[in-house]
Amino acid sequence: MNKEYKYIDSNEEFDRFYKTLKSEKIIAVDLEADSMHHFKEKVCLIQIAGTKSACVLDPLKLNDFSILKILMEDEKIEKVFHGSDFDIRSLDREYKIRVNNLFDTEIACKFLGSKERGLASLLKKYFNVDQDKKFQKKDWSQRPLPKEMISYSVVDVLYLIELARILKQKLREINRLEWAQEEFLRQAQVRYENNNGPYHFMKFKGAGKMDKRTLAVLENLLNARVKIAEKRDLPLFKVLGAGEIKEIAFKKPLTFNNLQRLSILSKRQLSMYGELCVTAVNNALKLDNADMPIYPKIKALKLHNIEHNRIKLLKKMREKRGEELMMEEGFLINNVLITEIAIKNTLTKEELESIKLMRKWQVEALSDDILKILNNC
């Protein structure tokens, strides 16, 4: 495999490189970001490979992404990604760029029933390439980037086009290429979502089971963590971990000494953030009952016995078909869709196809079994 590539850090250079890419029918793409090192995540490298040449694009040095937008949105050029969800959302978030004509090698592996879908495993399996992961957690925003890191980053895209060719042929052999293409199209339509609502606890695991007072303490602690992280330009987990925050929220230490005796924080965390945590706790405990936050409760669906029975039978069918098709059960059809089918009690193929979450490939793979269960019930 040719490992030659061009490092591009100017719009003029990328414009020249684009002229060699625009005649390609297929390109491979990957991104590197700095989410493990900074408060606000950003794209730090964009690796692109065609059949003849490859480049590593430095988006921190560019000021115009119109050429990249043209390339990514060109319907005539197939874009190969591995695990594209993060990349597609990042391109949307930072540059309002869409990805058209997608082939995702990770999704392809799901339709092939591959248990090991990591890119490193696939490179070893198909190309006998051992991918060194020593740079995986490095800070990709540092400049200048060591040449070794740049060379590491480009390896992912150098094999993707050939990997896509292999997987595409395997999908054809079992008549699942159209299934995968439908999923690629769905995946290409995902967009970045800013989930910063009025409360930080809405994204905190376990918050829904807390009482109002504990929830108020938790919100204050999370708010303090965000302010610290933003000021110090650190990811949230490098300030305080979720486990530490949760324990403080439940135990509610009123003084620095109380917090110290609990041994929740390290000495360094205690010296840097101890007083802020105690202040957050005390301020929450002073709140009037009417001012405390409430976790929004989602009204649980009230299912009848016959609907519970349908769900049970549909899950058994999913398990059986998953084994037959060698596909993971949750990917084949998830619990949300099973519940919707059980409630709607759709009795024709056309009614199944009309369900918004239902894919055409799922109708093809499962409709006979689904309708049999529903009719028998």
C-alpha positions in Angstrom: 0.0 0.0 0.0 1.4 3.4 -1.1 1.8 5.5 2.0 2.7 8.7 0.2 0.6 11.7 1.2 0.6 15.5 1.1 0.3 17.7 4.2 -1.9 20.7 3.3 -2.1 23.8 5.4 -3.3 26.4 3.0 -6.4 27.0 0.8 -4.3 27.4 -2.3 -2.6 24.0 -1.8 -6.0 22.3 -1.1 -7.5 23.9 -4.3 -4.7 22.3 -6.3 -5.1 18.9 -4.6 -8.9 19.0 -5.2 -8.3 19.2 -8.9 -6.7 15.7 -8.7 -9.6 14.4 -6.5 -12.6 15.7 -8.4 -12.2 13.1 -11.1 -12.2 10.3 -8.6 -15.2 8.0 -8.3 -14.4 7.1 -4.7 -12.5 8.7 -1.8 -11.8 7.7 1.8 -12.2 10.2 4.6 -11.4 10.4 8.4 -11.2 13.1 11.0 -9.2 13.7 14.1 -10.5 15.9 16.9 -9.4 17.1 20.4 -12.3 16.2 22.6 -10.0 14.5 25.2 -8.0 17.7 25.7 -10.2 20.8 25.4 -13.5 22.2 26.6 -14.9 22.9 23.2 -14.2 20.1 20.7 -13.0 21.0 17.2 -11.8 19.1 14.1 -8.0 19.2 14.0 -7.2 17.1 10.9 -9.1 15.8 7.9 -7.5 12.9 6.1 -8.6 12.2 2.5 -7.4 9.5 0.1 -8.2 8.8 -3.5 -7.2 5.9 -5.6 -3.9 7.6 -6.6 -3.1 10.1 -3.9 -3.8 11.1 -0.3 -3.6 14.3 1.8 -3.8 15.4 5.4 -5.7 18.6 5.6 -5.0 21.0 8.5 -8.4 22.8 9.1 -6.8 24.9 11.8 -4.8 26.7 9.2 -7.6 27.1 6.6 -10.0 29.9 6.4 -12.3 28.7 3.5 -14.0 25.3 3.4 -16.0 25.8 0.2 -13.8 23.4 -1.7 -14.2 20.8 1.0 -18.0 21.3 0.9 -18.1 20.8 -2.9 -16.1 17.6 -2.5 -18.1 16.1 0.3 -21.5 17.0 -1.2 -20.6 15.8 -4.8 -23.1 13.0 -5.5 -20.8 11.4 -8.1 -18.0 10.7 -5.7 -18.5 7.9 -3.2 -17.2 8.8 0.3 -15.9 5.9 2.5 -15.8 6.4 6.2 -15.4 3.9 9.1 -18.0 4.7 11.8 -19.1 7.9 10.2 -21.6 9.2 12.8 -19.0 11.4 14.7 -17.5 12.6 11.4 -20.8 13.6 9.8 -22.0 15.5 12.9 -18.6 17.2 13.2 -18.6 18.4 9.6 -22.1 19.7 10.0 -21.3 21.4 13.4 -18.2 23.2 12.2 -18.6 23.8 8.4 -22.3 23.1 7.7 -21.1 20.4 5.3 -23.2 17.4 4.3 -21.8 14.0 3.2 -23.5 12.6 0.0 -23.0 9.1 -1.4 -21.7 7.5 1.8 -20.3 4.0 2.3 -19.7 3.3 6.0 -17.4 0.2 6.5 -18.6 -0.2 10.1 -22.3 -0.4 9.1 -21.4 -2.7 6.2 -19.8 -5.1 8.8 -23.1 -5.1 10.8 -24.9 -6.4 7.8 -22.2 -9.0 7.3 -22.6 -10.2 10.9 -19.0 -9.3 11.8 -18.5 -9.3 15.6 -15.2 -7.4 15.5 -15.9 -4.2 13.6 -13.1 -1.9 14.9 -10.9 -0.5 12.1 -7.7 -1.9 13.7 -9.3 -5.4 13.6 -10.4 -5.1 10.0 -7.0 -3.8 8.9 -5.4 -6.8 10.5 -7.9 -9.3 9.1 -7.9 -8.1 5.5 -4.4 -6.5 5.1 -2.4 -8.0 7.9 -1.6 -4.5 9.1 -1.0 -3.8 12.8 -2.3 -0.4 13.6 -0.3 1.2 16.5 -2.8 3.1 18.7 -0.2 5.0 20.7 -1.3 8.4 19.3 -5.0 7.7 19.6 -5.4 9.8 22.8 -2.9 12.5 21.9 -3.8 16.2 21.5 -4.4 16.7 17.8 -4.7 20.5 18.2 -1.1 20.9 19.1 1.0 22.7 16.5 3.4 21.9 15.0 2.2 18.3 14.9 5.0 15.7 15.0 5.5 14.0 11.6 5.0 10.6 13.2 1.5 11.7 14.4 0.6 12.9 10.9 1.8 9.7 9.3 -0.2 7.7 11.9 -3.4 9.6 11.1 -3.2 8.9 7.3 -3.0 5.1 7.7 -6.8 4.8 8.4 -7.8 6.2 5.0 -5.1 4.5 3.0 -6.9 1.1 3.2 -10.5 2.2 3.4 -11.2 2.2 -0.4 -9.9 -1.3 -0.8 -11.7 -2.4 2.4 -15.0 -0.9 1.0 -14.5 -2.9 -2.2 -14.1 -6.1 -0.3 -17.1 -5.5 1.9 -19.2 -4.4 -1.0 -18.5 -7.7 -2.8 -19.4 -9.7 0.3 -22.6 -7.8 0.7 -23.5 -8.5 -3.0 -22.8 -12.2 -2.4 -25.5 -12.4 0.3 -27.9 -9.9 -1.4 -27.5 -7.3 1.3 -25.8 -4.4 -0.5 -29.2 -2.6 -1.0 -29.9 -3.1 2.7 -26.6 -1.5 3.6 -27.1 1.4 1.1 -30.4 2.3 2.7 -28.7 2.5 6.1 -25.9 4.6 4.6 -28.4 7.0 3.2 -30.1 7.3 6.7 -26.7 7.7 8.3 -25.7 10.5 5.9 -28.8 12.5 7.1 -27.7 12.7 10.8 -27.0 16.3 12.0 -25.2 17.8 14.9 -27.6 18.4 17.8 -26.9 21.0 20.5 -28.4 19.3 23.6 -27.5 22.2 26.0 -30.9 22.5 27.6 -31.8 24.6 30.7 -30.4 21.9 33.0 -27.0 20.1 32.9 -28.5 17.1 34.9 -30.5 16.1 31.8 -27.4 14.6 30.4 -26.3 13.0 33.7 -26.8 9.3 34.1 -29.0 8.5 37.1 -30.3 12.0 37.6 -33.9 10.9 37.0 -33.9 8.7 40.1 -32.7 11.5 42.5 -34.9 13.5 44.9 -35.4 17.2 44.2 -32.8 18.3 46.8 -30.1 16.0 45.6 -31.0 17.1 42.0 -30.5 20.7 43.0 -27.0 19.9 44.5 -26.1 17.9 41.4 -27.1 20.8 39.1 -25.0 23.2 41.1 -22.0 20.9 41.0 -22.4 20.3 37.2 -22.7 24.1 36.6 -19.6 24.7 38.6 -17.7 22.0 36.6 -18.7 23.6 33.3 -17.5 27.0 34.4 -14.2 25.6 35.6 -13.7 23.5 32.4 -14.5 26.4 30.2 -12.1 28.7 32.0 -9.3 26.2 32.0 -10.1 24.9 28.5 -10.4 21.3 29.7 -12.9 18.5 28.9 -15.4 18.1 31.8 -14.0 14.7 32.9 -10.6 16.2 33.5 -12.1 18.5 36.1 -14.4 16.1 38.0 -15.6 12.7 37.0 -19.2 11.7 37.0 -18.7 9.3 39.9 -17.1 11.9 42.1 -19.9 14.4 41.4 -22.6 11.9 42.0 -21.1 10.9 45.4 -20.8 14.5 46.5 -24.4 15.2 45.4 -25.7 12.3 47.6 -23.5 13.0 50.6 -23.8 16.8 50.5 -20.7 17.9 52.6 -21.4 21.3 54.2 -17.7 22.2 54.9 -14.3 21.7 53.3 -13.4 19.5 56.2 -16.5 17.3 55.7 -15.6 16.9 52.0 -12.0 16.1 52.8 -13.0 13.4 55.3 -15.2 11.7 52.6 -12.0 11.0 50.5 -14.0 11.5 47.3 -11.6 13.9 45.7 -7.8 13.6 45.2 -5.6 16.0 47.1 -5.1 18.1 43.9 -8.8 18.2 43.1 -9.6 19.1 46.7 -7.2 22.0 46.7 -8.4 23.3 43.3 -12.1 22.6 43.5 -13.0 21.7 47.1 -14.3 25.1 48.2 -16.3 25.5 44.9 -18.0 22.1 45.5 -18.9 23.0 49.1 -20.3 26.3 48.0 -22.4 24.5 45.3 -23.8 22.1 47.9 -24.6 24.9 50.4 -26.3 27.1 47.8 -28.5 24.2 46.7 -29.5 23.4 50.3 -30.6 27.0 50.8 -33.1 26.8 47.9 -36.8 27.0 48.7 -38.8 24.0 47.7 -40.5 25.9 44.9 -37.1 26.9 43.4 -35.7 23.4 43.2 -35.4 21.8 39.7 -37.7 18.9 38.8 -36.6 16.1 36.5 -39.2 15.8 33.7 -41.0 12.5 34.0 -41.8 10.7 30.8 -45.2 9.1 31.1 -44.8 5.3 30.8 -46.9 3.6 28.1 -49.7 1.6 29.6 -49.7 -1.6 27.6 -52.5 -4.2 27.6 -51.7 -7.9 28.2 -52.1 -8.7 24.5 -49.6 -6.0 23.6 -47.1 -7.4 26.2 -47.6 -10.8 24.6 -47.0 -9.4 21.1 -43.7 -7.8 22.3 -42.6 -11.0 23.9 -43.3 -13.0 20.7 -41.7 -10.4 18.5 -38.5 -10.4 20.7 -38.4 -14.2 20.4 -38.7 -13.9 16.6 -35.9 -11.3 16.6 -33.6 -13.7 18.4 -34.3 -16.5 16.0 -34.0 -14.3 12.9 -30.8 -12.7 14.3 -29.2 -16.1 14.5 -30.4 -17.1 11.0 -29.1 -13.8 9.4 -26.1 -13.6 11.7 -27.0 -10.1 12.6 -27.1 -8.4 16.1 -30.6 -8.4 17.5 -30.6 -4.7 18.4 -29.5 -3.7 15.0 -31.9 -6.0 13.2 -34.8 -4.3 15.0 -34.7 -2.4 18.2 -37.1 -2.5 21.2 -38.7 0.9 20.4 -39.7 -0.3 16.9 -40.9 -3.6 18.3 -43.1 -1.8 20.9 -44.6 0.5 18.2 -45.4 -2.5 16.0 -47.1 -4.3 18.9 -49.2 -1.3 19.8 -50.2 -0.5 16.2 -50.8 -4.1 15.5 -50.1 -3.6 11.8 -51.6 -6.5 9.8 -50.3 -5.8 6.3 -47.0 -5.3 4.7 -48.0 -1.9 3.5 -48.9 -0.8 7.0 -45.5 -2.0 8.2 -43.8 0.0 5.5 -45.7 3.2 6.6 -44.1 3.1 10.1 -41.6 6.0 10.1 -38.8 4.1 11.9 -39.1 1.0 9.8 -36.5 0.5 7.1 -37.3 -1.2 3.8 -34.6 -3.8 4.5 -36.3 -4.6 7.8 -39.6 -5.1 6.0 -37.9 -7.4 3.5 -36.1 -9.4 6.2 -38.9 -9.6 8.9 -42.3 -8.8 7.5 -43.5 -12.4 7.0 -42.5 -13.3 10.6 -44.0 -10.1 12.1 -47.3 -10.4 10.3 -47.6 -14.1 11.2 -47.2 -13.2 14.9 -49.7 -10.3 14.7 -52.3 -12.3 12.9 -52.0 -15.2 15.3 -52.4 -12.9 18.2 
